[in-house]
Amino acid sequence: MPLVSPGYGVAARSKDEDTPGEASKGVLKSWPSRLALMVCALSAEGVAASALPHPWVLGKSFATVAISFCVALIVFGRGTLRTADDLLSEPNIRWTGLHLAAIGIFCGTDYLLIRLAGPNRIVLLACWYGSILLLPISLAGALFGIREFVRLLAELGSAWALAAFYGTLMVLGRTALIGSWDAPTSGFGHAIEASTFRGVTLLLRACRSDLSSDPATYVIGTKNFTVQIAGRCSGIEGLALMFCLTVGWILHSRRELRLWRAWMLVPVSLVLIWLMNLVRIASLIAIGDAGYPDVADNGFHSEAGWIMFSLIALAFLFVVNSLKWFSKSGLMVAGSGAGQHAGDHLLASGNVAAVYLLPLLAILAAGFVAGATSAGFEWLYGLRLTAAGGVLYFYRREYRQMDWRSDWLGPAAGMLVFVLWISAAFWTKSAGEQSRVAEGLASLGAVQRTVWIAVRVLSAVVTVPLAEELAFRGYVARRMVAADVESVSYSRLTLVSILGSAAAFGVLHGRMWLAGMAAGVVFGLVVKIRGRLGDATIAHAVANGLMSLWVLARGDYSLW
């Protein structure tokens, strides 16, 4: 059986389209490609800078705003970038050397700052700051040439103002949400908290006669189990996530949707996520009252919220993408395959989105169930492997048609991602997660512990890379290029699609979001260079395999 057929991910190319080999030869011959590489490199260096234990580093807030501003500038200025290839020169060797020297100065001065004291620290600190300023300048000089780079920045025009406006909105929104979350006495935070408390009270009083509640402290429960509805439990996180998802998807699909109808789903989704949060808290109290306080506090408390958010998010996406009432001229915006020109290579059900997304959704659903029934240690982790394996087996005919070949680039990219991930882990390491996994493994017998670790490693190097690459590079990245996913070859991925899918990939990884975004950019570039999904999947598997070896060799379970 041939490895490649005109099926999923390898749609027929037009005569004027780059082949994978041609795409790899010209990977540094366009502004989008070089900018993607620059964002990737600066993200990695930003992770390292933010990981430093110095009080003068702004850390997460600065990194978040800076990266978001740069991405917005690229997005708003993409029209100029598409016509700026004539400004490019060959990569500059001298600037490349200067960039490598700046990295050396940065690492050396950081090492000395941690270990030395006294007046010499002022000189070291000046060199440390200077190296940070030199890193982006030298990298721009290496990739573009300073004159060409400055000329292009000047031609971006209104993109600067739009990116600044976007960055300002992000800072204000982030400040407002964090303030409402951490300080519920603020107006918005207090209103959400009070309404949630009253809603849970009404819900529980309908089925419990021994309910006790204190409106002054927002404590509610039974004689056996009580909870306090603080700002973090009020549902504000779910509201923010649902608002971003619904508005973002509608804006992305605006050319394919009847906007005035689609906007109606935004308030409906927000109301549903708030009501489901009331159900979550009421169920939490019921589980704790039934004699399972550890499961209620450590598992159900957090995982139930994600389960409910995922259900409502999927319902929103299904409704807005599948019902003709929301789309223009009955266009199926989900890339389902029905009515598209892809032809006979589509699977019998005609659902292209399911082929690419269901393995990841199965892993997430199984993870939510396993987490919700745990008391801190996910002893049912095998559900993830089983769920993903079942979906992969169900669609095995479609996956056989994809190009899973790989060469040296896949393992090399995987080793790079491993280094980035380990560097970022020192910044975001959680002692709580470390102790929960270690304690959970210690409570198991020798055979059970071996089986659990084997299942964990097998998932990390097989089902997880397959599921995540199918979803983020196979579907999301190409969906951002065109509604007909199968008509987009991987060599046609754009800078915006690579960054967009990388951002979604980063969000999936929680506290490791920045490292996840950098890894997503690397995997996206690998796919574009080689024009196939196999290299990125191998890179992902190598990175996860090396991290598993790191965890087992060092006992550093915070990465699990």
Disulfide bonds with the S-S distance in Angstrom:
none
